[in-house]
Amino acid sequence: MYLTKEVKAEIFKKYGGSEGNTGSTEGQIALFTHRINHLTGHLKRNHKDYNTERSLVALVGKRRSLLDYLKKKDIEKYRSLIKELNIRK
């Protein structure tokens, strides 16, 4: 599996502050970005997998709403996060 406990803990430790802080906005955005990158690679190989495509679109929408929330809350954290994660916009 691509998303093990260790990978998840590492993402939240790096972006969320600690491994236990799984509710932080930055940590969740980083986790969604990791999942989006994985699903994008999957869809490049399996272009007829429409269920995954639908899930990817939903995940991108969730990440977008969290990014909008972070932008309203703290613009500097938003700018540093999108630069660090290489998210366009």
N, C-alpha and C positions, 0 to 999 in steps of 0.2 A: 504494500500500500504506500502511496506517495506521501501521505500526511500522517506520520506516526506521532506518538506522544512527545517524543524528543524534539521533533521538528516544530511542533506546536509550542512547546515550552520555550524553545530557543527564540521563536518569533515574538512571543509575548515578553520574554526577558529583554530582548533588544528594543522593541518599540513600546511596550506597555509599562516598563519600569521594573516589573518582577514577573516571575512565572505564574504567580497566583492572581495577578491583576488581569483577568481575561475579559473584563468589561470595559477596558479603556478604549476610547475611540480610535486612537492611533494603532493599538494592537489589533483591533478588529479590521481596520482598513488594510493593515499589512497582511493579515491572514487571508482576507478576501482577495488581495492582489496575488498572493501565492497560489490560491485555488484557481483564480482566473487565468493565470499563466499556464497552469497545468492543463486546464480544460481547453485552452486555445491550442496547445500542442496536440492534444487528443483529437480535436476537430480538424486539424490540418491533415491528420492521417485517416480519419473516418468522417468524411464530409457529409455522409447521409445519416449521421446520428442526430436526429432532430430533437430527441429528449435532452441530450446533453446541450444542444444549442439553446434550447429553451431555458435550461438551468443556468447557462452562462449569461444569458440576457438578464435573468432575474438577479443574479449575483452582481452584475455590473450596476444594475439599478440600486441595489442595496448599498454598494460601495459609494455610488454617486451621492446618495442622500446623506450618508455619514460624512463624506467630504464636504458637502454643503453645510452641514451642522458645524463641523470643525472650522470651516471658513468664517462662519458667523461668530463662533466662540473665540477663536484665537487665530488671527490671520498669519502670524509668524510660524506657528506650529504647522499650519496648513501648507505654507510655502516650503518649509524645510522637508515635510513628509513627502510631498509630491516630487520634490527634487531627488530625495533619497530613494524613493521607490520607482523612479523613472515613469511617472504617470503623466501623460500629456495633458495640457490645459493649465 
